[in-house]
Amino acid sequence: MPSTPRFVQRSISIVSNLGNFEHFSNKSRHSYTIINNLCRVIRKGPMVKNTVDDAIDQCSAVVNLREVIEESRNQAESATDEKQKRTFAQKGLQNLRRYFELIVFQSYLQTTEPNTRESLESVESYVKNRP
């Protein structure tokens, strides 16, 4: 009988988290060429990206990185002054790079086994050893 309470407890946990997840999943997710290319070359790329997207959505009360990227793109496209265009474009590219790095780091976390007896590959060497 111990397996039944575990199952019920997990079901309650999943159901309680689904309410919050539905709120986050209704927002549109934009696609970027560099991110799509990254997802093609890393192992389980779409799953890794979805994990990062879910984390970004859950932290959206503070800031939603994807929304900031899109806002910067829109501001750069609508700016009339060339200096403002560059400023908004740079801000968008900086945040796109952060998004890219979050996906790379999540990929690292998912491929690294949590075993303290073995020496773990550093994030830097992980990135250098990948295409």
C-alpha positions as CSV (number, residue, x, y, z in Angstrom):
1,M,0.0,0.0,0.0
2,P,2.9,2.5,0.3
3,S,2.9,3.0,-3.5
4,T,-0.7,4.3,-3.5
5,P,-0.1,7.3,-1.1
6,R,3.0,8.2,-3.1
7,F,0.9,8.2,-6.3
8,V,-1.8,10.3,-4.7
9,Q,0.8,12.7,-3.3
10,R,2.4,13.1,-6.7
11,S,-1.0,13.6,-8.4
12,I,-1.9,16.3,-6.0
13,S,1.5,18.0,-6.6
14,I,1.1,17.8,-10.3
15,V,-2.5,19.1,-10.3
16,S,-1.6,22.0,-8.0
17,N,1.3,23.0,-10.3
18,L,-0.9,22.7,-13.4
19,G,-3.0,25.6,-12.5
20,N,0.1,27.8,-12.4
21,F,1.6,26.2,-15.5
22,E,-1.5,26.9,-17.6
23,H,-1.3,30.6,-16.7
24,F,2.3,30.7,-18.0
25,S,1.8,28.5,-21.1
26,N,-0.8,30.8,-22.6
27,K,1.7,33.4,-23.4
28,S,3.2,33.3,-26.9
29,R,6.8,32.1,-27.4
30,H,8.7,33.8,-30.1
31,S,11.2,32.0,-32.2
32,Y,14.7,33.2,-33.0
33,T,17.0,31.7,-35.7
34,I,20.1,31.6,-33.4
35,I,18.0,29.8,-30.7
36,N,16.6,27.3,-33.2
37,N,20.0,26.6,-34.5
38,L,21.3,26.0,-31.0
39,C,18.4,23.6,-30.3
40,R,19.4,21.6,-33.3
41,V,22.9,21.0,-32.2
42,I,22.5,20.3,-28.5
43,R,21.2,17.1,-27.2
44,K,17.4,17.2,-26.6
45,G,17.4,20.8,-27.7
46,P,13.7,21.4,-27.8
47,M,13.2,19.9,-24.4
48,V,16.1,22.0,-23.0
49,K,14.6,25.1,-24.5
50,N,11.1,24.3,-23.1
51,T,12.7,23.9,-19.6
52,V,14.3,27.3,-19.8
53,D,11.1,28.8,-21.2
54,D,9.1,27.4,-18.3
55,A,11.6,28.8,-15.8
56,I,11.5,32.2,-17.6
57,D,7.7,32.2,-17.4
58,Q,7.7,31.2,-13.7
59,C,10.0,34.2,-13.0
60,S,8.0,36.6,-15.2
61,A,6.8,38.5,-12.1
62,V,10.3,40.0,-12.0
63,V,11.2,40.0,-15.7
64,N,10.4,37.9,-18.7
65,L,13.6,37.6,-20.8
66,R,11.8,36.7,-24.0
67,E,9.4,39.6,-23.6
68,V,12.3,42.0,-23.1
69,I,14.0,40.7,-26.2
70,E,10.8,41.2,-28.2
71,E,10.1,44.6,-26.7
72,S,13.7,45.7,-27.6
73,R,13.2,44.5,-31.2
74,N,9.9,46.3,-31.5
75,Q,11.4,49.5,-30.1
76,A,14.4,49.3,-32.4
77,E,12.2,48.8,-35.4
78,S,10.0,51.8,-34.5
79,A,12.7,54.2,-33.4
80,T,13.3,57.1,-35.8
81,D,16.7,58.1,-34.4
82,E,19.6,55.9,-35.5
83,K,21.2,56.2,-32.0
84,Q,18.0,54.9,-30.3
85,K,17.8,52.1,-32.9
86,R,21.3,50.9,-32.0
87,T,20.6,51.2,-28.3
88,F,17.5,49.1,-28.5
89,A,19.1,46.6,-30.8
90,Q,22.1,46.2,-28.5
91,K,19.8,45.7,-25.5
92,G,17.8,43.1,-27.4
93,L,21.0,41.3,-28.5
94,Q,22.4,41.3,-25.0
95,N,19.2,39.7,-23.7
96,L,19.2,37.2,-26.6
97,R,22.7,36.2,-25.6
98,R,21.5,35.7,-22.0
99,Y,18.7,33.5,-23.3
100,F,21.2,31.5,-25.4
101,E,23.5,31.1,-22.4
102,L,20.6,29.9,-20.2
103,I,19.8,27.2,-22.8
104,V,23.5,26.2,-23.0
105,F,23.7,26.0,-19.2
106,Q,20.5,24.0,-18.9
107,S,21.9,21.6,-21.5
108,Y,25.0,21.3,-19.4
109,L,22.9,20.6,-16.3
110,Q,20.9,17.9,-18.0
111,T,23.9,16.1,-19.4
112,T,25.9,16.2,-16.1
113,E,25.3,13.3,-13.7
114,P,25.0,14.5,-10.1
115,N,27.7,12.2,-8.8
116,T,30.2,13.7,-6.4
117,R,32.7,10.9,-6.6
118,E,33.5,11.5,-10.3
119,S,35.2,14.7,-11.4
120,L,32.6,16.9,-13.2
121,E,33.3,18.7,-16.5
122,S,33.2,22.4,-16.0
123,V,30.7,24.5,-17.9
124,E,33.6,26.1,-19.8
125,S,35.0,22.8,-21.0
126,Y,31.5,21.6,-21.8
127,V,31.0,24.5,-24.1
128,K,34.4,24.2,-25.7
129,N,33.9,20.5,-26.4
130,R,30.6,21.0,-28.2
131,P,30.2,22.3,-31.8
